[in-house]
Amino acid sequence: MTKQPYLIFMLFFAICLRTNGQQILPHQRVHDVLYPSSNVEINDYVGEKLDASYNNRILAQNVERLVEPFTVRDEHSCWQGEFWGKWFTSAALAYQYNPSPSLRTKLKSAAEGLMATQTPDGYIGNYAPESRLKAWDIWGRKYCMLGLIAYYDLTKDKKALEAATKEADFLIQELGEQHAHIVQMGNHRGMAASSVLEPICQLYNRTENQKYLAFAEEIVRQWETPEGPQLISKAAVPVGKRFPKPEKNWYGWEQGQKAYEMMSCYEGLLELYRITGKKEYKTAAEQTWQSIAESEINIAGSGSAMEAWFSGKKKQTMPIAHYQETCVTVTWIKFNQQLLRLTGEAKYADAIEQTLYNALLGAMRPDGSDWAKYTPLAGQRLEGSEQCGMGLNCCNASGPRGLFTIPHTCVMQSEQGISLNFYIDGTYQLQTPGEQTIRVVQKTDYPQSGKIDIKLELLKNEQMEIALRIPAWSSSSIVSVNGMTPEKVTPGDYLRLTRDWKNNDLISVEFEMKGKLHRMGDQPQFVAVTRGPILLARDERLGDPALEAILAPVLNEDGTIDVMSRKPSDPNMWMLFSADFIPESYTEQGAKQVTIDFCDYASAGNTRNGFPFFRVWMPQLYNPKN
């Protein structure tokens, strides 16, 4: 370690030791523009998936097995420490949605079981003393802190907050005593370890202890050192090209493109932005989001290969190794949720919706008991392997964390009124700017159709804004209030309706649900079909022609494709569609068009038993005349 970084770190460490509540860093807090619903009831397909995950994954987890590694503390390289925190933060979100006594009991048992393992010096972890701070140790501590903070927020149990602060204090102490740079600890240019930024910021918000803010700023300072991931200075660089490919260990320290850990760091950076108001933090997160959206996210709403960014958007028609890790899918949703809350911009809600209905639900087993580790766009949805002797893997633990962010962000409140981000059948209770309770009741089978009826229930009239997200894919949308049609609807933005709202006012929405054709590549060229936010896929369960058949779409003059919706007979399929194509032929006159069946991507190859083949991108004939 060079002398200058060492002196800087020791100065920071000294500040942390002597402040303990003294104001040392001036800052200007930034508040979110959108806030969650207080009470939610979701019905229909998404409601069924929430219930399935709640009962068969969240409640089914053996929490004693999650706690056990923290009692042994003999690890040197694996990541058992994350499983408790991933499950617990999923379960805390699930409890906010459905606060059942059985889940509360399970949460209490898990929290108290973990806190009982804390050593006198404050350590909660599973690593042997000689390996502390190395490999995945700090990453595991992060998830312990996140879970304990979530338990404190749910119950106001001060023991949980005290345990989290002791864990953080011991981490800061260890780093200082060992003269250790956090970006040189663990894997992926320190991104795994330094993603502890998120709970450190959360602790500052709950304690106002200045040493946590000082530590947070020190983490960000170290990011920009030559050894760090340079998450701010490289924010304008495509995420798949920030560092050279690792020469020795793909999953080691030199891997600077690790997708999940990178986005986790930016989640923490946005928490720090809320505290400090430093615009460069928000700008770096937004630039990185744009890079991911433009260069990595595929037509199903996720990405990554071998768990890293790889400029994959243009490569998505290829067979890709270990594609779309569910941890990446979930963290992409969470990253978007952070930016949606902070900015209220429609593009983040658009991105979440695309990922939810396709990549996320596609990774979930029909009964909610399991989650795929990887989900290709062609092939099979195969089971992932157990990790670290824990009886599950990282993606089994992560999947519900994405799913249970949805209920309280479907409809959100703001200083101006109410924001409808997602159109899911259910009832949403919020507070108006006038501090009265309002219930927003959505009646819809969206996205099977584009029709949504939204009824407002409130005790007295109130002047406020109702903002409706108009998806970017709907080029023609109709919105009416009590039968009166507003003048202008812009795709990819919110329609903001300000008026004196009264009880039983009815907003009717109808989105265009035409089939849209997407083309990729030149030689060869591939096509895929979407309808609204839903990606269509061929599935061998739907019969001939074979998945290998060459099929040319029959298009309308405007370039759309007619897609007919039907009710599927297979209980493992959510949606069934048909569209006309022209098969490959060697006759002079060509072949007659045939009707091809598709299902929604989330259902493709996704059964309780067996692994049927499926595909999204369909190859097209190369014709030199064209």
N, C-alpha and C positions, 0 to 999 in steps of 0.2 A: 504494500500500500504506500502511495506517495505521501510525503509529509503534509502537503497543503490540505488534501481531503481529510486527513486524520485530524488536523487542527480544527478544521471546520466542524467535523462531527463532534469532537470533544467540547467545543464551544456550545454546540446545540445541546449536548447531553448535560452540560453544566446549567444551561438555562432551564431545561426540563426539571432538574433537581431543585432549583431554588425558586421557581415561580409559584407553583401550586395555587393558582387562582389569581395571580397578579396579571393585569393587562399588559401584554408585551407586544402584541401585533395588532395594529389598527385594521379594522375591516368593515365592510359594508355588506350586510346580509342581503341575499336575493331570495325572494319567495317564489314558490311555484305559482303558476297561473291557474292550474287545475287541481282539484282535491277530490278524493274518492267518495263514492256513495257510502252512506252509513249502514244501510241495510239492503240486502239484495236477495231476490229469489229468481233463479233462472230455470226455464222450462225447456222442453223440446230436446233436440239432439245434444246441444252443448250442455244443457242441464244433466242429461243422462251420463255424459262423459265425466262431468264433475263428480256426480254421485258414484260412478264406477271407480274413479281414482281415489275418492275419499274412503270408500269402504274396502276396496281390494288392494290398495297400495299404502295409503296413509295409516289406516287403522290396523292393517294386517302386519305392519312392521314390528318385529321383535326389538324393542328398544334396549333391552339388556345386552343384546349382542352388539349394538352400536356403542354402548358405554364400555364394554369389556376391554378394548385395547388401551383405554386410558388408565386402567388399573394395572396393566402389565408393564408398559413403558419399556419395550425392548426393541423398538423399530429403528431401522437405520436408513431405509430408502423408500418405503411405500407410503401410501396416502390414506390409510385407514381413518386418519383424523378428520377427513372431510365428511364422512358418511353421516355422522351424528348431526352435524350442522346443516347439511343439505336436507336431510329428512326433516329436521326440526323447523327450518324456515319454511319448507313446504307445508308442514302441518300447521304452523302458525297462520299462514295465509288461508289454509282450508278452514281453520277454526273461526277466523274472521267472517268467512262466508257462511259457515254452518256451525255455530257454537254449541256442539253437542256435549253433554256430560261425559260421555265415553272418551271423546278426544281430549277434553280438558284434563281428565284423569291421566291419560297417556302422556300428555305434555308435561304435567307436573312430575310424573315418575321419571321421565327422560331428563328434565332439567335438574331435579334433585339428585338423580343418579350421577350426572356429569359433575355437578358442583361438589359432590362428595369425594371426587377424585383429585380435587385441587390440592397441590402440595403447599406447605407453609410459605414457600417463597412466591407462590402465585401461579405456578405452572399448571396448565391443563393441556395435556398432550400425550402422545403415545411413543415419543422418541426416547431412546436411551441417552443418558447424560452426555456421553462422548459424541453423539451425533446431533445434539440440539442446534437449531438454527439452519441445519443443512437440509438438502433434498426438499421434502414436502412438509417439514415441521411447521414453519411459519404459516404456510397455506392452511394447514389443519387448525392452527390456533385461530386464524381468521374466521373459519366457519364456526368454531366454538363461540367466539365473541358475537358473531352475527346471531346465532341461535339464542344465546343468553340475553342479548339486547331485545330480541323479538319477544322473549318470555317476559321480560320486564315491562315492555310496552303493553302486552296483553293483560298482565296481572298486577303491575306495580309492585311486585315483590322485590324489595331493595336488595335482598341477598343475591339475586341474579345480576343486578347492575354492579354490585360490589365485586362479584366473582369476575365479571368481564373487565372491570377496571384493574383488578389485581393481575389478571392475565396480561393486559396491555402494559401495566407498570413493569412487570417482570421482563417482558420482551424488550422494552426500552432500556431497562437496566442491563440486560445481557448484551445487547448490541453495543452499548457504551463501554462496558467492562472489557469486552473482547475486541474493541476497536473495529467492529465489523460494519461493513457497508451492506445494507439490506439488498441492494441490487446485485451483490455478488454472492448472495445466499440463495441456495435452491436452484431452480431451473428457469430456462426461457428468459435469459438476460435479466433475471430478477423480477420478472412480471408476476410469477406465482407468489413470491414472498411479499412483494411491495403492493399487491392488491389488498393487503391488510389496511390500506388507506381507507377503504370504505367503513369498516367498523370503528376505526380510530376517529373518523369524522363524526360518526354517530355517537360515540362516547363524548366527544366534545360538546355536541348539541345537548346532551342530557346532563352533563356535569359542569360545563363551562370551565373546565380545568385547562389552563393555557398550555400545559405541557403536551396535551394531545394535539392541539393546533400546531404547536412548534414541531412536533414529530411528523405531522402530516405534511407540513411545508418542507421538512428535511427530506422526506421520501421523494417529493416532486423535484427537489433540487438534485438529488442523486440520480433521478431518471435522466437528467441532461448531462451527466458526466460521460466520458468515453466508454465506461463500463456499463452504462445504463441503457434502457430500451429507447430513450430519447422520444418519448411519447408526445412531447410538445413540439420540439424542433423538427421532428419527422412527420408531423400530422398531415402535411400536404403531400407526402410521399405515399403512393399506393401501398396498402397494408401488406400485400404479398411481395413487395420489393424493397422493404426497408433495410434488410440485412442479407448478406450472402447465405446461400443454403448451407446448413451444417455439414461439415466434412466428416465428422466422427460419429456423433450421437444425435440422431434426429430429435430425440426428446430431451436433450441435455441443455446446458446453460446457453450455448451459442444459438439456439433456436429462437430467433426474434420475431417470427411470424405466427406464434402459437395463438390461435384465434380466441379461444375461451378466456385465457388468462389476460390477453390484451384488452378485451372488452370489459373484463372485471376491473382492470385498472382505470379505465375511463369512467366506469360507474362511480368509483371512488373520487375521481377528479371532479365529476359533476357535483358530488356531495361537498367537496372542498370549495367549488365555485359558489355554491349557495351560502357558505359561511363567509367567504372573503370578497365575493363580487369581482374577482380578478377575471377580466374578460378573456385573457389568453387561455384560461382553462376551458371555458365554454367553447371558444373558437376551435381549440384543438380537438375537443370531442365532436363538434359538428363536422369539422373537416374529415375526421376519421370515419364518422358515420357515412358521409358522402362517398368516400373512397370504397368502403365496404359495399354500399348499395350499388355503386357503378361498376365495380370490378369483381365482386365475389358472390353476391346473392343471386341464386338461380331462380328459375320460374316457380319453384315450390316454396321459396321464401327462406332458404338457408344456404349453407355452403361449407367450405373447408374440406380438405383431403388430408388424411393422416393427421387430423386435428389442427392443421395449420392453414392459413391463407395461402393461396397459390395462384392468384389472378384467375380464379376458376370460373367466372361467369361465362367467358368465351369458350370454355372447355366442357361445358355441362352436357353436351351430346355424347361425350366419350364414356366408356366404362372407366370409372374412377375408383381407386383404392380407398377404402374406409371413408366413404363420402357422407357428408352431412351428420357429423356427430351431434347427438341430441343435446349434449351440454352446450354446444355452439348455438343450436337452434334456440334453446331456452335463454341463453345469455344475450342473444340478438334481440329477443322479445324484451328482456329486462332493460337492455340499453335503450331501446326505443321507448319503453315506458318512462324511463328517466327523462328523456328529451321531450316526450309528450307532456308530462306534468309540468316541466319547466317552461316550455314555449307555447304549448297549445297548438302546434302546427299540424295540419292534416296529414302531411307526408309520413309522420311517424305512426299515426293510427293506421294509415293505408298499409304500411309495412307490417305492423303487428297482425292485421287481419289476414294478409296473404300468408304469413307464417303460421298463424293459428290453424286455419282451415286446411292447410296442406302439410307442411313439414312437421308441425308439432303433433297434430292429431294422427298423422300418418305414422309417427313413431310410437304411438300408444297402442298396446294390445287391446282388442275389442272390449275385454272385460276390465281394463284398467289395472290389471295386476302386474304388468311388466311394460318396459319401454325398450325399444330397439336402441342399440348403441349407434348404429349407422343405418341410413335409409337412402338407397340409391334411387336414381330416376329410371333405371331399367335393371331388371334382374329379380332378386328375391329380397324379402325383408327377413333376414336371418337373425337368430338369437345371438346376443352378445355373451361374452364369457364373464364368469365371476372374477372379481378383482380383490386382491389383498386378503383372501380368505374370509371375506365378510358376508358371503352369501348373496351378494348383489354387485353391481358395478356402478360407476359414477353416474351413468345416464339413467339407470333405474331410480337413483336417488334424486336426480335433477329434474326429470320430466315434469312432475307435479308443480315444481317451482314456477314453470312457465304457465301452466294451465290455470293455476289459482291466482295469477295476477289479473286475470280477465274480469271476474265478476265486479270488482269495485272500480274498474276503469271503463266499463261499458258506457256508463253515464256518470259524468263528473260535474262538480259545481265549481263556479268561479265567482269573482267579485261582481261580474256582470249578470250572472244567471246560471244556466245549465248548458252543458256540452254533451251532445250525444255522439260518442265516438264509434260505437259498435252497435249493430242492429241485431239484438238477440232477444227472443221472446222471454219476457220476464217483467218483474216489478222492481223498481229502483227508488229508494227513499233518500232524499237529500235535504239540505237547508238552502233556502233562497237567500238572496242578498238582504231581504227584509226579515230574515231569521224566522221564517215560518217553515214548517215541514211541507215538502212537496213529494208526491209519489208520481213517478213517470212509469206508465204501464205500456209496454210494447207488445203488440199482438202481430206475429209474423211467422212465416216459415222460411224467411231469408236464411241462407242464400239459395234455397231451392227455387224461390221466386224472388222478384225484386220489390215486392209490395210489403209495406210496413205501415201499421196504424199506431199512432202514439197518442195516448190520452193523458192529460194532466189532471191530477187531483190535488187541490189545495183549498184551504178554508176561506181565504179572502182574495180578492183580485190583487195583482201585483204587477207593476211595470218592471220588466226585466228582459234579458236576452235569452233566447233559446237558439243554440248553435247546432246545426245539423251537418255532420260530415258528408260531403258529396264525394264518393270515391273517384279517384283519377280515371279508373277504367270505364266509368259510366258517362259516355259523351252526351247522353240525352236523359235528363232526369226531370221528374215532375214532383213538385212539392206544393201542397195546399194546406191552408189553415181554415177549418170549418167551411171547406168548399171554395175558398178564395185562393187564387194562385199567385204567389210572389212573382215579380217580374224577371229576375235573373238568377240562374243557378250555374255555378262555375265548377267544373270537374276538378278534383284535387284540392278543394278548399272547403271551408265551412260556410254554409248559408246562415247568416245571422239575422234572426227575426226578433226585433224589439217592439214590444207592444204591451198593452195592459192585458195580462193573461188571467183567465178566470177558470173556475172549476169546470171540469169536463170538456175543456177545449180539446179539439182533435186535430192532430197534424197527420196528414197522409203523405206518404212518400212512395214513389215508384221509380226504380232504377232500370236502366236498359240492361237486358240480360242476353244480348246477342252472343253467339259464339264468335270468338276472335282467334284468328290464326297467327301464330308466331313462327318466324323463320330464323334459323341460325345456320351459319356456315355457307360455303360456296361449293367446294368439291371435297366431300359430299355436302349436300344440303339436307337439313332436317326440318320437320314441322311439328308443332304441338298446338293444342287447342285449350283455351280457357273459356269459361262462362261465368261472368261476374268475377268474384274472387276465387273461384274454384278451378283448379287445374284438373284436366281430364286425363285419364290413362286407360290404355288397353290392358286387359287382364285375361289370362288364359281360361279362367272360369267362364268367360262370356262366349266361348266357342270360336268357330272359324270366322274369317281366315286366320291363319297362324300369325303369331306376333312378328315373324320375319317377313311377312308379305309386304310388298311395295305398294303403297296406296297414295293416290293423289287426291287432295281434297276438292270437292265441288263447291266453288265459291260464288257468292252473290256479287253483283256489280260493285258494291262498296267494299269488297274484300272480306266481308264477314262470312261465316259459315253457319248454315241452319242447324241448330242443335235441338233435338226434341227430348224433353224430360219425361221419364217413365218411372214407375214404381218398381224397385228391384224385388225379386223373389228371394234372393240370398240374404239371410239375416245379418251377414257380416258386411253388407254393402249399404252405404248411406244413400247414395244417389246413383241413378242409372240414366245414361243418355244414349242417343243414337244420332249419327250424321252420315251423309252420303260421301262416298269416295269412289274413285275409278281405279281398279286394280291394274297391275302390270299386265300387258298383253303383247303377243307377237303377231296378231292379225293386222291386216292392212287397215281395217275399219276401227280398230281399237276395241276395248271391252266396254260393256255396259256398266253403269254405276251400280254399286252395291251399298247396302246400309250396314254400317259398322257400329257395334256397341262399345261404349266406354263407361267407366265408373269414375267417381271422384278419386283423386290421387290418394287421399287418406285411407280409402278402403282397398286400394289396389294391392293385391298380394298380402292383405292384412286379415288373417283368419285366426280362429282359436287353435286350429290344428292344421298343420301342413304349411307349405311355403310356395304358393303358386307364383309363376313368373308373370311379370307385367312390364310395360314400358310406357314412357311419356313421349319421347322424341322419336318420330317416325322418319326413316330415311326416304329420300326422294330419288327418282331416276336422274342421272346426269344426261342431259341432252345437248349435244354440241350446237344444235340449231339456236339454242337460247343463250 
